[in-house]
Amino acid sequence: MGDLDQRIDLAMLLVIRLERLSVDSYWAHRASGLRGSLLRSLDQIESCPEMNVQNDNRKELEHLDQLIKNGFEILENAAREIRP
């Protein structure tokens, strides 16, 4: 992933999208847990003003990247569950 601001924007978009999954969906429960993890990760990153890609905070950024990847996987699986 690129810039930190893009990561944060993408994570926030995922939080919003995951929140909109139907409660009847098998994936809604997993989405709920992932939303919480994304929000905690974002809080942690935003609470550290000197956070950047070159800093020693690679672990937090790698964790955020993994959460973003997991969020897209949940959205993809939930979309497949929708019947036309």
Residue, then its C-alpha position, 0 to 999 in steps of 0.5 A: m500500500g502507498d501513503l499513510d493517508q490512503r491507508i487510513d481513508l481505505a480503512m475508514l471506507l471499509v469500516i463503513r462498508l462492513e457496517r452495512l452488511s445485513v445482519d442475516s449474513y454469515w459474514a456480518h459477525r466476522a465483519s463486526g469483529l474486524r470493524g472493531s479491530l480496524l477502529r482500534s488500529l486507526d486510533q493507535i496510528e492516529s494517536c501517534p503524530e510522528m507515525n509514517v512509513q519510514n518510522d519504527n511503527r512498521k508493525e502497526l502499518e503491517h497490521l493495518d494492511q492485513l486488516i484492510k486485506n481481511g476486510f476486502e475478503i469479507l466484503e467479497n464473500a458477503a457479496r457472493e452470498i447475495r442471490p439475484 
